[in-house]
């Protein structure tokens, strides 16, 4: 299955195909970490990094939620460890991201996120 589908196609997948799609996407993400490595991420300011993670996490959790799935299932300790190799300051950045989520009343839970990466 192709791992870079447009959002409209992702939302039109059956629940079973969506789960397969997300599993394949997760595997591809771990292999490449293309969101971060292939961009100019290392040149981002702190504010740009916060915005990057804010948009990325919100998009992925929203897609999961819109499919009726737990929005935190896409995260794991493996995911977290891979991200920490790229962004050593990820813990501080994620604190800022969840502050923004709370201010905007998105309903994403930092506690649930931390449980999903085995940090609670």
Buried (B, 14 or more C-beta within 10 A) or exposed (E): EEBEBEEEEBEEBEEEEBBEBBBEBBEEBEEEBEBBEEEEBEEBEEEEBBBBBBEEBBEBBBBBBEBEBEBBBBBBEEBBEBBEEEBEEBEEBBEBBBEBBEEEEBEBBBEBBBEBBEEE
